[in-house]
Amino acid sequence: MFVNSNLIDRIKLPFRKDRELVRSIYSILGFYPHNIRLYKQALAHKSVSHSGPRGVGEHNERLEYLGDAVLESIVSDILYRRYRDRREGFLTNTRSKLVQRDTLNKLATEIGLEQLVHSNSHSSSHNSYMGGNAFEALVGAIYLDRGYDACMHFMRDRILKAVINIDKMAAKEVNFKSKLIEWAQKNKLALEFRIIDEKRENNSTPVFVTRTIIEGLDGETGRGYSKKESHQQAAKATLKVLKQDKAWVQAIFDAKTRRTAEEEAPVALVPEATDENQ
């Protein structure tokens, strides 16, 4: 896309790097930022952060939190208007597919956002969610800089019309249970899907409630008209909490550490090497 360099030069930016960043942001968003500092913060991973004037780290986690909420609202709005004859369950599932971490990671790569993220090399090589996190932080920056309408323009016209095929995404089946199992296996965590309730709705239709249990700790529950559906819903709810609740994630890994320590603890008493019959 052609960028009006004269317009950029008239923006009062003291550093050449800032002018280059404005060009990059324009090519992604289709409009110019008002407050470049917000976008610099959106692109700063915690590994390279520093304390701001109020002692708050100048990295993108707060913007990521805001962008996550704004993104869900905007995608819900777009889907509600696009699929006027579809039920709430379809809309919810389609929204989940559009805002899930894998989708946002791919979007960050597609639009060239990932290469703008600042992090140390160690963090970038071990954090597979860095691009998706930055995408959410970018939405948060747009919201604070330009407002809700600008976020809507970005997602509707620059992303969902140009990069993502919404209808194809809506038809795609997401296996949340497989995603949770894969995460647990990669981290060598004990995971269980336990049916905690089984009843009949209106005395006819069976309803199952499943709870996830990770390293002996109760996870989230899911409800469905089959065991498979309840497993999927429980896994989906668990993945969402894992993403948001760092304290629970830490508790899971602490429980794993205790379990493995007990399994590997040596037996102090060595048995006698004598025949009991003698």
C-alpha positions in Angstrom: 0.0 0.0 0.0 1.3 3.5 -0.9 2.1 5.6 2.2 2.1 9.4 1.9 5.6 10.1 3.2 5.1 13.9 3.2 2.2 13.4 5.7 4.4 11.2 7.9 7.2 13.7 7.8 4.8 16.4 9.0 3.9 14.3 12.0 6.1 15.6 14.8 8.2 12.5 15.6 11.7 13.2 17.0 13.3 9.8 16.0 13.7 8.2 12.6 12.7 4.8 14.1 9.3 6.4 15.2 8.7 7.5 11.6 9.5 4.1 10.3 7.1 2.6 12.9 4.4 4.9 11.8 4.8 3.7 8.2 4.6 0.1 9.3 1.5 0.7 11.5 -0.2 2.6 8.6 0.5 -0.3 6.3 -1.2 -2.7 8.8 -4.1 -0.4 9.9 -4.8 1.7 6.9 -4.8 4.9 9.1 -2.2 6.9 11.0 -1.8 6.6 14.8 -2.3 9.7 16.9 -0.4 8.5 20.0 2.7 6.5 18.8 3.6 5.6 22.4 0.6 3.3 22.7 1.7 1.3 19.7 5.3 1.1 20.9 3.9 -0.3 24.1 1.7 -2.8 22.3 4.8 -4.1 20.5 6.9 -4.4 23.7 7.1 -7.8 25.2 7.6 -8.1 28.9 11.1 -9.4 28.4 12.3 -5.9 27.2 10.0 -3.8 29.4 11.1 -1.0 31.7 9.3 0.9 34.5 7.2 3.9 33.5 6.7 7.1 35.4 4.2 5.4 37.8 6.4 2.3 38.3 4.2 0.2 35.9 6.1 -1.9 33.3 6.0 -0.4 29.8 5.1 -3.7 28.1 2.0 -4.9 26.3 0.2 -7.1 28.9 -2.3 -4.4 30.1 -3.1 -3.5 26.5 -3.4 -7.2 25.7 -6.0 -7.4 28.5 -8.0 -4.5 27.1 -7.7 -5.6 23.5 -9.0 -9.1 24.4 -12.2 -7.6 25.7 -12.6 -5.2 22.8 -11.9 -7.9 20.2 -14.6 -10.2 21.6 -17.1 -7.3 21.5 -16.3 -6.4 17.9 -16.2 -9.9 16.6 -19.6 -10.6 18.3 -21.0 -7.5 16.7 -19.8 -8.4 13.2 -21.0 -12.0 13.5 -24.4 -10.9 14.9 -25.0 -8.7 11.9 -23.6 -11.2 9.3 -25.4 -14.3 10.4 -28.9 -13.0 11.2 -30.6 -16.4 11.2 -28.1 -18.4 13.2 -28.5 -19.3 16.9 -26.4 -18.2 19.8 -24.4 -21.4 20.0 -23.2 -21.0 16.4 -22.2 -17.4 17.0 -20.3 -18.3 20.2 -18.4 -21.1 18.5 -17.5 -19.0 15.5 -16.3 -16.2 17.7 -14.1 -18.6 19.6 -12.5 -19.8 16.4 -11.8 -16.2 15.3 -10.3 -15.0 18.6 -8.5 -18.2 19.7 -4.7 -17.9 20.1 -3.8 -20.0 17.0 -5.9 -17.7 14.8 -4.4 -14.5 16.3 -0.9 -15.9 15.9 -1.4 -16.6 12.2 -3.0 -13.1 11.8 0.0 -11.5 13.4 2.3 -13.2 10.9 0.1 -12.5 7.9 -0.1 -8.8 8.4 3.6 -8.4 9.4 2.9 -7.5 13.0 5.0 -10.3 14.5 8.2 -9.0 13.0 7.6 -5.6 14.8 7.4 -7.1 18.3 10.3 -6.3 20.5 11.6 -9.0 22.8 14.8 -10.7 23.8 15.8 -13.7 21.7 15.2 -16.2 24.5 11.6 -15.1 25.1 10.8 -15.0 21.4 12.1 -18.6 20.8 10.1 -20.0 23.7 6.8 -18.0 23.5 4.6 -19.3 20.7 1.8 -16.9 21.7 3.8 -13.7 21.3 2.3 -12.7 18.0 -1.3 -13.3 19.1 -0.7 -11.4 22.4 0.7 -8.5 20.4 -2.4 -8.6 18.1 -4.7 -8.2 21.1 -2.4 -5.4 22.5 -2.6 -3.7 19.1 -6.4 -3.7 19.3 -6.2 -2.3 22.7 -3.9 0.5 21.5 -6.2 1.3 18.6 -9.1 1.5 21.0 -7.4 4.0 23.3 -5.9 6.0 20.4 -8.8 6.1 18.0 -11.9 4.5 19.7 -14.3 1.7 19.0 -15.1 2.7 15.4 -11.5 2.5 14.4 -11.2 -1.0 15.9 -14.3 -2.0 14.0 -12.8 -0.7 10.7 -9.6 -2.5 11.3 -11.2 -5.9 12.2 -14.0 -5.7 9.6 -12.2 -4.2 6.6 -8.5 -5.0 7.1 -8.8 -8.4 8.7 -12.1 -10.2 8.2 -12.6 -9.0 4.6 -9.0 -9.2 3.5 -7.3 -11.9 5.5 -9.8 -14.4 7.0 -12.6 -16.2 5.2 -15.3 -16.0 7.9 -17.6 -18.6 6.3 -14.8 -21.1 6.0 -13.7 -20.4 9.6 -17.3 -20.8 10.8 -17.5 -24.3 9.2 -14.2 -25.4 10.8 -14.5 -27.7 13.7 -12.3 -26.8 16.7 -11.3 -29.7 18.9 -10.7 -28.0 22.3 -10.2 -31.4 24.0 -7.3 -32.2 21.7 -5.8 -28.8 22.3 -5.9 -29.2 26.1 -4.6 -32.8 25.9 -1.7 -31.6 23.7 -0.8 -28.8 26.1 -0.9 -31.2 29.1 1.3 -33.8 27.3 3.8 -31.2 26.2 4.2 -30.2 29.9 3.9 -33.8 31.2 0.9 -32.9 33.3 -1.7 -35.4 34.6 -5.1 -34.6 33.0 -8.5 -36.2 33.5 -12.0 -35.6 32.1 -14.4 -36.7 34.8 -18.2 -37.0 34.5 -19.5 -35.4 37.7 -23.2 -35.4 36.8 -25.6 -37.2 34.5 -29.3 -36.6 34.4 -32.2 -36.3 32.0 -33.6 -33.0 30.8 -37.4 -32.9 30.8 -37.2 -36.6 31.8 -36.0 -37.6 28.4 -32.9 -36.0 27.0 -29.7 -37.0 28.7 -27.4 -34.2 29.9 -23.8 -34.8 31.0 -21.5 -32.5 33.0 -17.7 -33.0 32.8 -15.0 -31.5 35.0 -11.4 -31.3 34.0 -8.8 -32.3 36.6 -5.2 -31.3 36.1 -2.6 -32.6 38.6 -5.4 -33.4 41.0 -6.7 -29.8 40.9 -10.3 -29.2 39.9 -10.6 -27.4 36.6 -13.7 -26.1 34.7 -16.9 -27.8 33.9 -18.7 -28.3 30.7 -22.3 -29.4 29.9 -23.5 -31.3 26.8 -26.1 -33.7 25.5 -23.4 -36.3 25.0 -20.2 -37.1 26.9 -18.1 -35.9 23.9 -19.8 -32.5 23.9 -19.5 -32.1 27.6 -15.7 -32.9 27.3 -15.3 -30.3 24.6 -17.1 -27.7 26.6 -15.1 -28.4 29.7 -11.9 -28.3 27.8 -12.9 -25.0 26.1 -13.7 -23.4 29.5 -10.4 -24.7 31.0 -8.3 -23.4 28.2 -9.9 -19.9 28.6 -9.1 -19.9 32.4 -5.6 -21.2 31.8 -5.0 -18.2 29.5 -6.3 -15.7 32.0 -5.4 -17.1 35.5 -1.7 -17.2 35.9 -2.0 -18.1 39.6 -3.9 -21.3 38.7 -1.3 -22.3 36.1 1.4 -21.9 38.7 -0.6 -24.0 41.2 -0.8 -26.7 38.6 2.9 -26.8 38.0 3.6 -26.6 41.7 1.3 -29.7 42.1 3.3 -31.4 39.3 6.5 -30.7 41.1 5.2 -32.2 44.3 4.0 -35.3 42.5 7.2 -35.9 40.6 9.2 -35.4 43.8 7.2 -38.1 45.6 7.5 -40.5 42.6 11.2 -40.1 42.4 11.9 -40.0 46.2 14.3 -42.8 47.2 13.2 -45.6 49.6 15.2 -45.0 52.7 15.0 -48.5 54.2 17.0 -51.1 52.3 15.4 -54.6 52.6 17.3 -57.5 54.2 19.1 -59.9 51.9 18.1 -63.0 53.9 15.8 -65.8 53.2 12.8 -65.6 55.6 12.5 -69.4 55.6 15.9 -69.9 57.2 
